[in-house]
Amino acid sequence: MNASPRRIFATLVLVLMVMFVPDCAREQTLTGIQIQPSGATFGAVDQALFVNFKAFGTYEHPPQTKDITTLVSWQSDTPQVAQVSNSGVVTPNLTCGTGNVFATMHDHASGSDVSSNAAHIIVNGPAALGCTPAGPQPILTVQVSGPTNATGTVTSNPPGLTCNVGASCSSTFTIGTTVTLTATPTGSSSFSSWSGCNSAAGTVCTVILENSFTVTATFN
């Protein structure tokens, strides 16, 4: 029996519906994430400073770009330098330096994780805020003197210097660092005096390093 034109038409419509409905009903696929701006520079370690970052997702089926800032997972690869909130707000944290902020999101349609570009973050500022200025850093030299039978040691805090009587030692510190030197006599020796300190009290010498200079410790 020959099919009627109406039945043939209905069959063609049904075939087209089967072909196209699954594709149209398919969940959008996330193909990329772009975060903006591309970076930020902060002039101090100050958590009152902040930059709002946005994440934009690129989708297909159908093609679309939309704001997914609150949907992605924000991360910082150097959290001690820059921290980022769940909403993309970046602030300086505890120290100066550089780092990168990026965003990731799991795409349910493709079953894969999608990562964004990295936004480069720079945190810079004065030494008083823990930053290391550009250029050479000051050198503190300690000379420990005394008679040949004197014994004792001078140590520093922050660590870096350990000198015995009759020796000289040096170490580089970040500009602006306050270094405490402690003299410890041993055996029958005693400590005599300091020279070159910003302040001294007994066996303790305090130095504020703005420039390179030398301190002398004398034992008896």
N, C-alpha and C positions, 0 to 999 in steps of 0.2 A: 504494500500500500504506500503510495506517495504521500509524504508529509505536506500539509498545507503551508502556504507562505506564512500564515500567522504563527503556526507552531514552530517553523524554522526561526522566525524573528524572536520568539520568546526564548528559544534555546540559546540563541546568540546573546541575548541580554543576560541570561543566567550565567553563561560562560564568562562574560565580561565582568560581572559582579564578583564571581569567584576569584578572578584574576586580580582585581584591583582593590577589593575591600581589605584583604589582609595587609597590603602595603600601606594603605591609608590609615589603618587602625594601629599600625606598629608604633611602639614608643619611640620618641625622639632619641637620637644617639648623640652624646656629647663627644665632640672631636678635638676640642682644644679649649684652653683657658688662658686669657690674657689679663694680667693685673696691671693697674695704672694707679699712680704714675710709675715710671720705670725705676725710680730710686728716690732717695731723700738724704739730706745732709743736716745734721744737728750740731749746733755750736757749743753744746755743753752736755754734761751728764745731768740732765734735769728732766724728771718724769712729768713735769708740767708741760713739756713740749710734746707735740704729737703731729702725725700726718695720717689722714684717712686714706686708705687704699681701697680700691674697688676691684672686683673680679668679674670679668665678662666671659660667659660661656658661648662657644660656637657649636651649634647643633645642625644636624641634618635629618631629613625625613619628618617635616620639611625643613629647609635651611632657615636658621634663625640665630640671632645673637641677643643674649639677654643678661641682665644683671643677676649674678649668683653669689654676690658678696657674702650673704648670710648662710649660704648652703655649703660652701667649701670648708675645708679644714685648713686653717692658717698655721704656718710654721716659720720659725726662725732657725737658721743653722748656727747662729752664735747668740743664744739668748742672753748671755751676760752682757752683750753689747746692745742689742735691740730686741725688745719683746713685742709680740703682736697679739691682739685680742681676738676673740672669736668673730668679731665684726670687722676685722681688718684695720684696727687702729694701732699704729706703730709708735712706740715711745722709746727713748734711750733708757738703758737699765742701770748697770752698776759700774761700767768701765768704758773707756774710749776704745775705738778700733773700727773695724769694718765687719760687715756680715751681709747675709742675703735673706730676704723674706720671700716666701712662695706659698702657693695654695695647691691643694690636691682635692680630688673628688672622685668617688666611685660611681661609675656609670652603670646603672642596672641594665640598660638595654644591651650594651656590649659585654658587660661583665668584667670590664677592665678599669684600672685606676688611671685617671688623667691628671697630669701635673702641669702647672703654669710655667711661664717664664720666671726668672728670679729678679727681684728688685734689689738693687745694691744700696745698702745703708752705710753711711759714714757718720760716726760720732767723734767729734773732736772738741777740744777745749783746753783750759788752763791746767797746769800741773796740780793745782789745788783740788781739782776735781778728778784726779787719778789719771790724767792724760799724760802721754809722753810727747813733748814738743819735738818738732823736727830738728835735726842737727845733732852734733856731738853732745853727749851727756857729761856732767861734771865728774871728776875723779877725786876721790878722797884718799889721801896717802897718810899712813900712820907710821911714825918712826918711834921705836921703843929703845930708850937708852938707859944706861946704868953701868955700874962697875962689873967686872968680869964674873964676880961671884954672885951677882943679883939674878934672881929668877922670877918670872911672872909672865902673864899673858894679857893682851888687850884684845877684846872681841867686840863685834858690832851688832847692833840691832836696828834695822833689818840685817840679816846675816850677809856675810861677804868678806869680812876682815877677821883674821886671827893672826896676831903677831906676838912673837916671843921677844924677850929682852935681847938687844943687840941686832934685831932684824928690822926691816922696813917692808910694808906691804901696801898694796893699792887695790881699789875696787871702784867700778863705775856704778853710780846710782842715778835714778831719775831726778832731774832738776826739781828743786823744791822739797826734796825728801829731808825729813828730820832724822838724823842718824845719832843713836846713843852709843857711846863707846864706854866700855867697862874695863877697868884695870883690876886684875886679880893677882896679887903677889903670892908666891909659893915659898915653902921652906921658911928660912929665917929672914927673907927679904920683906921689905915694906914699900908701899907706894909713896912717891915724893910729890910730884906735881904734873900739871897739864900745861901745854902751851898751844895756842891757836884755836881754842874752843870758842863757840859763841857764848857758852856758859859752862861752868864746872862746879861740882860739889863733891868733894872727897874723891872717890875713885871713879866717879861718873862724869863724862864729858858729853855735851850736847852740841851737835853741829847741824846747821841748816844749810843745805847744799844749793846755793845759787850759782856758784862758780867752783872750779877746781881749787883745792888748797890742801895744806899739810898740817897735821896735828902731831905734836910730840908728847910722848908719855915718858916720864922719868921714874925709875925705880931706884931704891937704895939697896 
